[in-house]
Amino acid sequence: MFYFAYVSNMCERQMVQRCPSTRFVGVASLSDRRIAFTRSSVNRGCGVADAVKSPGHKLWGLVYELSDADVASLDRSEGYQAGRTRNCYWRRSCTVFLDGDDSRPFPAETYFAEAQPNPPRPNEAYKLLIVRGARGRLPPEYVSELELIEADP
């Protein structure tokens, strides 16, 4: 499976721990989406991200190729189980654009959150994981936007 990671899973160390078969494919963007913190994570102790609809915006991330066994592992990490009526996140197909180039569509899958009412803000550790995964790979102006995310200590 080709997987589009747009927040903490951009951190390659975290991805390889979760999915040892992880192979970096490239940088990509998802049109008409932006990051929002729509869920509360017990494991992280803070708000966690989603790719919410936002016309005119580009959500940047990384595309990885994963083995089938690792897809099952990632599903567990993201709180997704096929056939269940309630999930934390839903794995869905999407079209991303390699290098943000509209002439380079690429089929991938990613996770969209089941939003919760009044989630907390992210904490500084989660924010730093996102920023570190983006630095040096994503466009500098986008990394600057990530650095401006308000986070709790």
C-alpha contacts under 8 A as a table, 3 or more apart, distances in Angstrom:
res1	aa1	res2	aa2	distance
1	M	65	E	5.65
1	M	66	L	5.31
1	M	67	S	6.58
1	M	68	D	6.96
1	M	71	V	7.25
1	M	108	A	7.28
1	M	109	E	7.46
2	F	63	V	6.47
2	F	64	Y	5.63
2	F	65	E	4.50
2	F	66	L	6.38
2	F	107	P	7.34
2	F	108	A	4.85
2	F	109	E	6.26
3	Y	63	V	5.43
3	Y	64	Y	5.18
3	Y	65	E	6.16
3	Y	66	L	7.18
3	Y	108	A	5.34
3	Y	109	E	4.94
3	Y	110	T	5.77
4	F	28	A	7.85
4	F	61	G	6.46
4	F	62	L	5.62
4	F	63	V	4.52
4	F	64	Y	6.55
4	F	96	V	7.77
4	F	108	A	6.09
4	F	109	E	5.99
4	F	110	T	5.22
5	A	8	S	7.70
5	A	9	N	5.44
5	A	10	M	5.54
5	A	61	G	5.42
5	A	62	L	5.23
5	A	63	V	6.25
5	A	64	Y	7.58
5	A	110	T	6.74
6	Y	9	N	6.77
6	Y	10	M	6.11
6	Y	59	L	7.27
6	Y	60	W	6.26
6	Y	61	G	4.23
6	Y	62	L	6.51
7	V	10	M	5.70
7	V	49	A	7.00
7	V	61	G	7.30
7	V	129	L	7.99
7	V	130	I	5.07
7	V	133	G	7.69
8	S	11	C	5.75
8	S	14	Q	7.69
8	S	126	Y	7.10
8	S	129	L	5.56
8	S	130	I	4.63
8	S	133	G	6.88
9	N	12	E	6.83
9	N	14	Q	6.27
9	N	15	M	5.59
9	N	130	I	7.71
9	N	133	G	7.50
10	M	15	M	7.37
10	M	61	G	6.76
10	M	62	L	6.14
10	M	130	I	6.74
10	M	133	G	4.57
10	M	134	A	6.46
11	C	14	Q	5.50
11	C	15	M	6.42
11	C	129	L	6.51
11	C	130	I	6.92
11	C	132	R	6.67
11	C	133	G	4.03
11	C	134	A	7.60
12	E	15	M	4.96
12	E	16	V	6.05
12	E	133	G	6.90
13	R	16	V	5.28
13	R	17	Q	6.24
14	Q	17	Q	5.17
14	Q	18	R	6.26
15	M	18	R	5.10
15	M	19	C	5.61
15	M	20	P	7.48
15	M	22	T	6.72
16	V	19	C	4.86
16	V	20	P	4.58
16	V	21	S	7.06
16	V	22	T	5.80
17	Q	20	P	6.09
18	R	70	D	7.54
18	R	73	S	6.72
18	R	74	L	6.52
18	R	77	S	7.62
19	C	22	T	5.70
19	C	66	L	7.21
19	C	70	D	4.94
19	C	71	V	7.62
19	C	73	S	6.76
19	C	74	L	6.81
20	P	70	D	7.21
21	S	65	E	7.78
21	S	66	L	5.66
21	S	67	S	5.95
21	S	70	D	6.81
22	T	64	Y	6.14
22	T	65	E	5.90
22	T	66	L	5.22
22	T	67	S	7.69
23	R	64	Y	5.35
23	R	65	E	5.15
23	R	66	L	6.74
24	F	62	L	7.54
24	F	63	V	6.32
24	F	64	Y	4.59
24	F	65	E	6.55
25	V	62	L	7.55
25	V	63	V	5.33
25	V	64	Y	5.19
25	V	65	E	6.58
26	G	62	L	5.84
26	G	63	V	5.33
26	G	64	Y	7.27
26	G	98	L	6.68
26	G	99	D	7.35
27	V	60	W	7.50
27	V	61	G	6.00
27	V	62	L	4.62
27	V	63	V	6.16
27	V	98	L	5.84
27	V	99	D	5.27
27	V	100	G	7.64
27	V	137	R	7.02
27	V	138	L	6.83
28	A	60	W	5.89
28	A	61	G	5.55
28	A	62	L	5.77
28	A	63	V	6.63
28	A	96	V	5.95
28	A	97	F	5.11
28	A	98	L	4.21
28	A	99	D	4.90
28	A	100	G	5.34
29	S	58	K	5.97
29	S	59	L	5.38
29	S	60	W	4.31
29	S	61	G	6.09
29	S	96	V	5.41
29	S	97	F	5.23
29	S	98	L	6.67
29	S	99	D	6.96
29	S	100	G	4.94
30	L	33	R	6.33
30	L	58	K	5.67
30	L	59	L	5.06
30	L	60	W	6.37
30	L	61	G	7.97
30	L	95	T	6.98
30	L	96	V	4.81
30	L	97	F	6.58
30	L	100	G	7.99
31	S	55	P	7.80
31	S	56	G	7.24
31	S	57	H	6.26
31	S	58	K	4.79
31	S	59	L	6.47
31	S	96	V	7.29
32	D	53	K	5.84
32	D	54	S	4.87
32	D	55	P	4.32
32	D	56	G	5.18
32	D	57	H	4.79
32	D	58	K	5.75
32	D	59	L	7.49
33	R	51	A	5.66
33	R	52	V	5.32
33	R	53	K	4.59
33	R	54	S	4.74
33	R	55	P	6.80
33	R	56	G	7.89
33	R	57	H	5.66
33	R	58	K	5.76
33	R	59	L	5.43
34	R	51	A	5.38
34	R	52	V	5.56
34	R	53	K	6.65
34	R	54	S	6.00
34	R	57	H	6.24
34	R	58	K	6.42
34	R	59	L	5.07
35	I	49	A	6.20
35	I	50	D	5.67
35	I	51	A	4.97
35	I	52	V	6.29
35	I	59	L	6.99
36	A	49	A	5.48
36	A	50	D	5.40
36	A	51	A	6.47
36	A	52	V	6.36
37	F	47	G	5.62
37	F	48	V	5.07
37	F	49	A	4.21
37	F	50	D	5.95
37	F	119	P	7.13
37	F	120	P	7.74
37	F	121	R	6.64
37	F	122	P	7.06
38	T	47	G	6.80
38	T	48	V	6.47
38	T	49	A	6.06
38	T	50	D	6.15
38	T	113	A	7.17
38	T	114	E	7.84
38	T	115	A	4.96
38	T	116	Q	5.95
38	T	117	P	7.63
38	T	118	N	7.77
38	T	119	P	5.81
39	R	47	G	5.43
39	R	48	V	5.32
39	R	49	A	6.82
39	R	50	D	7.81
39	R	113	A	7.15
39	R	114	E	7.40
39	R	115	A	5.59
39	R	116	Q	5.30
39	R	117	P	7.90
39	R	119	P	5.27
39	R	120	P	7.65
40	S	45	G	7.33
40	S	46	C	5.66
40	S	47	G	4.38
40	S	48	V	5.94
40	S	116	Q	7.38
40	S	119	P	5.17
40	S	120	P	6.27
41	S	44	R	5.33
41	S	45	G	5.55
41	S	46	C	5.56
41	S	47	G	5.97
41	S	48	V	6.23
42	V	45	G	4.96
42	V	46	C	7.18
44	R	47	G	7.97
44	R	126	Y	7.52
45	G	123	N	7.69
46	C	120	P	5.84
46	C	121	R	6.16
46	C	122	P	4.95
46	C	123	N	5.61
47	G	119	P	5.69
47	G	120	P	4.68
47	G	121	R	4.75
47	G	122	P	4.37
47	G	123	N	7.27
48	V	121	R	7.67
48	V	122	P	5.99
49	A	113	A	7.61
50	D	111	Y	7.85
50	D	112	F	5.72
50	D	113	A	5.34
51	A	59	L	7.51
51	A	112	F	6.07
51	A	113	A	7.60
52	V	112	F	7.81
54	S	57	H	5.85
60	W	100	G	7.82
60	W	138	L	6.84
60	W	142	Y	7.56
61	G	134	A	7.44
61	G	138	L	7.10
63	V	108	A	7.70
66	L	70	D	6.01
66	L	71	V	6.32
67	S	70	D	5.20
67	S	71	V	6.30
68	D	71	V	5.04
68	D	72	A	6.64
69	A	72	A	5.39
69	A	73	S	6.60
70	D	73	S	4.82
70	D	74	L	6.05
71	V	74	L	5.04
71	V	75	D	6.07
72	A	75	D	5.06
72	A	76	R	6.44
73	S	76	R	5.23
73	S	77	S	6.36
74	L	77	S	4.91
74	L	78	E	6.12
75	D	78	E	5.16
75	D	79	G	6.12
75	D	80	Y	4.94
75	D	81	Q	6.56
75	D	91	R	7.76
76	R	79	G	5.11
76	R	80	Y	5.90
76	R	81	Q	7.14
77	S	80	Y	7.74
78	E	88	C	6.99
78	E	89	Y	6.05
78	E	111	Y	7.62
79	G	87	N	6.03
79	G	88	C	5.05
79	G	89	Y	5.86
80	Y	87	N	5.31
80	Y	88	C	6.28
80	Y	89	Y	5.50
80	Y	90	W	5.90
80	Y	91	R	7.02
81	Q	84	R	5.83
81	Q	87	N	6.80
84	R	87	N	6.75
87	N	90	W	6.44
87	N	114	E	6.77
88	C	113	A	5.96
88	C	114	E	5.41
89	Y	111	Y	5.69
89	Y	112	F	5.31
89	Y	113	A	4.19
89	Y	114	E	5.56
90	W	111	Y	5.22
90	W	112	F	5.22
90	W	113	A	6.24
90	W	114	E	7.23
91	R	109	E	6.52
91	R	110	T	5.48
91	R	111	Y	4.39
91	R	112	F	6.52
92	R	109	E	5.38
92	R	110	T	5.63
92	R	111	Y	6.15
92	R	112	F	7.30
93	S	107	P	7.21
93	S	108	A	5.82
93	S	109	E	4.29
93	S	110	T	6.54
94	C	107	P	6.09
94	C	108	A	5.51
94	C	109	E	5.60
94	C	110	T	7.03
95	T	105	P	6.18
95	T	106	F	5.52
95	T	107	P	4.71
95	T	108	A	6.02
96	V	100	G	7.94
96	V	105	P	5.75
96	V	106	F	5.27
96	V	107	P	6.40
96	V	108	A	6.81
97	F	100	G	4.98
97	F	101	D	5.53
97	F	102	D	5.78
97	F	103	S	7.52
97	F	104	R	5.32
97	F	105	P	4.53
97	F	106	F	5.75
98	L	101	D	5.87
98	L	102	D	7.96
98	L	104	R	5.56
98	L	105	P	6.52
98	L	106	F	6.62
99	D	104	R	7.92
100	G	104	R	7.91
101	D	104	R	5.49
101	D	105	P	7.72
102	D	105	P	6.40
116	Q	119	P	6.23
121	R	150	E	7.28
121	R	151	A	5.85
121	R	152	D	6.52
122	P	126	Y	6.28
122	P	127	K	6.46
122	P	150	E	7.56
122	P	151	A	5.11
122	P	152	D	6.33
123	N	126	Y	5.51
123	N	127	K	6.29
123	N	151	A	4.88
123	N	152	D	4.53
123	N	153	P	5.68
124	E	127	K	5.04
124	E	128	L	6.05
124	E	151	A	5.29
124	E	152	D	5.80
124	E	153	P	5.35
125	A	128	L	5.17
125	A	129	L	6.30
125	A	153	P	7.98
126	Y	129	L	5.11
126	Y	130	I	6.44
127	K	130	I	5.18
127	K	131	V	6.26
127	K	146	L	7.88
127	K	147	E	7.86
127	K	149	I	7.30
127	K	151	A	6.88
128	L	131	V	5.00
128	L	132	R	5.89
129	L	132	R	5.24
129	L	133	G	6.19
130	I	133	G	5.28
130	I	134	A	6.36
130	I	146	L	7.64
131	V	134	A	5.10
131	V	135	R	6.03
131	V	143	V	6.57
131	V	146	L	6.15
131	V	147	E	6.44
132	R	135	R	5.28
133	G	137	R	7.90
134	A	137	R	5.67
134	A	138	L	5.35
134	A	143	V	6.22
135	R	138	L	6.28
135	R	140	P	7.52
135	R	143	V	6.25
136	G	139	P	7.99
136	G	140	P	7.79
138	L	142	Y	6.77
138	L	143	V	6.59
139	P	142	Y	5.36
139	P	143	V	6.42
140	P	143	V	5.00
140	P	144	S	6.18
141	E	144	S	5.02
141	E	145	E	6.46
142	Y	145	E	5.01
142	Y	146	L	6.42
143	V	146	L	5.03
143	V	147	E	6.24
144	S	147	E	5.02
144	S	148	L	6.57
145	E	148	L	5.25
145	E	149	I	7.03
146	L	149	I	5.48
